[in-house]
Amino acid sequence: MLDAPKHPQPTPKWLIIILLVIFIGSAAWGAYVMVVNEEKYGAPKPKDPLEDRSLFGR
């Protein structure tokens, strides 16, 4: 049988904090990149809001 430690060591708090910072930072960076790409390559917006009938279909 495998020799398992009787008292497993807890994960250090600094490791959890670093992983959370990396995870939240990558999510924020991905959201930023998506917004920039949408502004750059998204559908053009009409100047007159009444011309925009995309909500009601065409």
Secondary structure, 3 states (H helix, E strand, C coil): CCCCCCCCCCCCHHHHHHHHHHHHHHHHHHHHHHHHHHHHHCCCCCCCHHHCCCCCCC
